[in-house]
Amino acid sequence: MGKGKRVLIVGAGPAGLFCAYRLVEAGIPVLLVDRMAAPGRKFLLAGSSGGLNCTHRGTPGELSVKYYGNEALFKGLLEDFSPDDLIKWYRKIGSDTFVGNGGKIFTKVPVQEVLAAWLERLEASPLFTFKGGCEFTGFGSKAGQFMFRQGESALGLEAEYAVFALGGGSRPETGSNGAWVNAFQAAGIQVAPLRAANCGVEAAWSPLLRERIAGHVPGSGTSLDIALTCSGSPSTGEVVLTGYGLEGSGVYSIGWYIRQELAKSGKCTITADLLPHLSAQQLQRRLSKPRRKSSLSNYARKTLGLTGLPYLLFRELSPDGDLSQVKNLPLAITGCRPLEEAISSAGGVALSQLDSSLMLKSRPGCFVIGEMADWEAPTGGYLLQGCFSTAFRAAEKIIDLFS
Ligand SMILES: Cc1cc2nc3c(=O)[nH]c(=O)nc-3n(C[C@H](O)[C@H](O)[C@H](O)COP(=O)(O)OP(=O)(O)OC[C@H]3O[C@@H](n4cnc5c(N)ncnc54)[C@H](O)[C@@H]3O)c2cc1C
């Protein structure tokens, strides 16, 4: 590629694809490259079970608190490209959306069709080129030169403007393997190590409980109607008990707080409420009924409806069987599941390395967007919204530079 008026975008996940879409729409030629043969592998995975949760309802101010520690940056990013803007864009490419549980917004059209419509529009433009199987390996010795591996061959591409959208390190089978971290660090760019975010957590269950949860099927779990709290923050969403600990959106919603505690002291004790639909007063009233000669399990079943796995969990967390604590049980978390299993990554290119247009301060003309920058958010559509809003910010700057 000649070093001319063509923007090089590296990474064809939603962030890279949306940046390409905006630039092509503005009449700017784009070469989009990816190490995988086809674009959007993680995007497809994100929408593969139960629809694509593409954003979340709320104003930029309301949503920005979900981008832990980066509220001011994301308030601005979401003001520039908001959930409403994203909803309009999905409609433009052929998918209406609907509001689901707790304000999550989903596309009505399956994710494969969304991606197909997106790519169809890009590919219809003579300004757009996609090159698969092309892996970024590092910055070249000259400004504006970028090194790749294609099969067995090394390849140098030149571009005045390059946008990096290489994702995090979770689910490496989708292409986002986090190997770019070394290349960026070698170029003197500060990158926080990639860590699991929106991931399961581990708890040292007794062999009896582990056996009951998982049975003999590895990886299986049971969804429980329980609520968790960490550092005063309540969970929202499903909690799944697994042989190694806990999974589900309820756990992810407090995952940031759990990881802060683990990082501070190597330990984290969260609180489990095994009867979230019962108020403290209702619990007290029910427990005022005398137990007489009932066994603890019979009494728990008759007065509180606590049976089966929730009862076993209660006995695990309260060895002395104190039912008055059933809404307030300490649960020790021993660690997080590995990055490869996680939904997203924490860490990435330090935001201090980027200017307000998300351009690398040390490499003018190079932008960093999407999950590879060091921001994080819980599940619920915030991740994809963040990827689109960061892509929009960089694209607008490039459009400005071109005009
Ligand atoms: C199971 C699962 C469910 C999810 N569900 C949701 C959800 O419901 N809602 C939500 O908002 N988010 C969800 N996410 C998260 C969301 O999919 C990601 O945050 C999003 O895909 C990140 O987009 P990105 O463009 O930044 O990076 P990615 O989508 O990771 O794309 C990065 C691209 O860069 C390419 N690449 C990496 N390294 C190189 C290299 N060296 N050279 C060339 N190319 C390279 C990769 O092949 C990949 O195509 C989910 C994720 C998973 C795994």
The ligand as a MOL file (V3000), in Angstrom:
LIG
                    3D

  0  0  0     0  0            999 V3000
M  V30 BEGIN CTAB
M  V30 COUNTS 53 58 0 0 0
M  V30 BEGIN ATOM
M  V30 1 C -18.9520 -14.9730 24.9930 0
M  V30 2 C -18.9690 -13.4720 24.8470 0
M  V30 3 C -20.1590 -12.7940 24.9690 0
M  V30 4 C -20.1920 -11.3960 24.8820 0
M  V30 5 N -21.3870 -10.7690 24.9780 0
M  V30 6 C -21.4380 -9.4250 24.8860 0
M  V30 7 C -22.6830 -8.7410 24.9410 0
M  V30 8 O -23.7440 -9.3700 25.0100 0
M  V30 9 N -22.6810 -7.3830 24.8770 0
M  V30 10 C -21.5140 -6.6580 24.7910 0
M  V30 11 O -21.5610 -5.4350 24.7810 0
M  V30 12 N -20.3260 -7.2890 24.6750 0
M  V30 13 C -20.2650 -8.6320 24.7270 0
M  V30 14 N -19.0600 -9.2810 24.6150 0
M  V30 15 C -17.8270 -8.4600 24.4700 0
M  V30 16 C -17.6190 -7.9450 23.0440 0
M  V30 17 O -17.7840 -8.9950 22.1240 0
M  V30 18 C -16.2160 -7.3570 22.9430 0
M  V30 19 O -16.0540 -6.3500 23.9220 0
M  V30 20 C -15.9690 -6.7700 21.5560 0
M  V30 21 O -16.0240 -7.7850 20.5720 0
M  V30 22 C -14.6100 -6.0820 21.4890 0
M  V30 23 O -14.5140 -5.5140 20.2230 0
M  V30 24 P -13.1240 -5.0600 19.6120 0
M  V30 25 O -13.4270 -4.6780 18.2010 0
M  V30 26 O -12.4730 -4.0830 20.5000 0
M  V30 27 O -12.2160 -6.3490 19.6550 0
M  V30 28 P -12.4840 -7.8740 19.0890 0
M  V30 29 O -13.9130 -8.0920 18.8320 0
M  V30 30 O -11.7850 -8.7070 20.0550 0
M  V30 31 O -11.7290 -7.8090 17.7040 0
M  V30 32 C -10.3180 -7.7030 17.6140 0
M  V30 33 C -9.8860 -8.1740 16.2480 0
M  V30 34 O -8.4720 -7.9850 16.1290 0
M  V30 35 C -7.8900 -9.1230 15.5240 0
M  V30 36 N -6.4890 -9.2170 15.9330 0
M  V30 37 C -6.0010 -9.4290 17.1730 0
M  V30 38 N -4.6660 -9.4310 17.1530 0
M  V30 39 C -4.3000 -9.1780 15.8780 0
M  V30 40 C -3.0450 -9.0000 15.2330 0
M  V30 41 N -1.8710 -9.1190 15.9070 0
M  V30 42 N -3.0310 -8.7180 13.9090 0
M  V30 43 C -4.1950 -8.6070 13.2230 0
M  V30 44 N -5.4110 -8.7540 13.7800 0
M  V30 45 C -5.4620 -9.0270 15.0840 0
M  V30 46 C -8.7180 -10.2810 15.9960 0
M  V30 47 O -8.6240 -11.3800 15.1280 0
M  V30 48 C -10.1250 -9.6690 16.0400 0
M  V30 49 O -10.8120 -9.8650 14.8360 0
M  V30 50 C -18.9910 -10.6710 24.6700 0
M  V30 51 C -17.7930 -11.3600 24.5220 0
M  V30 52 C -17.7820 -12.7530 24.6040 0
M  V30 53 C -16.4670 -13.4720 24.4580 0
M  V30 END ATOM
M  V30 BEGIN BOND
M  V30 1 1 1 2
M  V30 2 1 2 3
M  V30 3 2 2 52
M  V30 4 2 3 4
M  V30 5 1 4 5
M  V30 6 1 4 50
M  V30 7 2 5 6
M  V30 8 1 6 7
M  V30 9 1 6 13
M  V30 10 2 7 8
M  V30 11 1 7 9
M  V30 12 1 9 10
M  V30 13 2 10 11
M  V30 14 1 10 12
M  V30 15 2 12 13
M  V30 16 1 13 14
M  V30 17 1 14 15
M  V30 18 1 14 50
M  V30 19 1 15 16
M  V30 20 1 16 17
M  V30 21 1 16 18
M  V30 22 1 18 19
M  V30 23 1 18 20
M  V30 24 1 20 21
M  V30 25 1 20 22
M  V30 26 1 22 23
M  V30 27 1 23 24
M  V30 28 2 24 25
M  V30 29 1 24 26
M  V30 30 1 24 27
M  V30 31 1 27 28
M  V30 32 2 28 29
M  V30 33 1 28 30
M  V30 34 1 28 31
M  V30 35 1 31 32
M  V30 36 1 32 33
M  V30 37 1 33 34
M  V30 38 1 33 48
M  V30 39 1 34 35
M  V30 40 1 35 36
M  V30 41 1 35 46
M  V30 42 1 36 37
M  V30 43 1 36 45
M  V30 44 2 37 38
M  V30 45 1 38 39
M  V30 46 1 39 40
M  V30 47 2 39 45
M  V30 48 1 40 41
M  V30 49 2 40 42
M  V30 50 1 42 43
M  V30 51 2 43 44
M  V30 52 1 44 45
M  V30 53 1 46 47
M  V30 54 1 46 48
M  V30 55 1 48 49
M  V30 56 2 50 51
M  V30 57 1 51 52
M  V30 58 1 52 53
M  V30 END BOND
M  V30 END CTAB
M  END
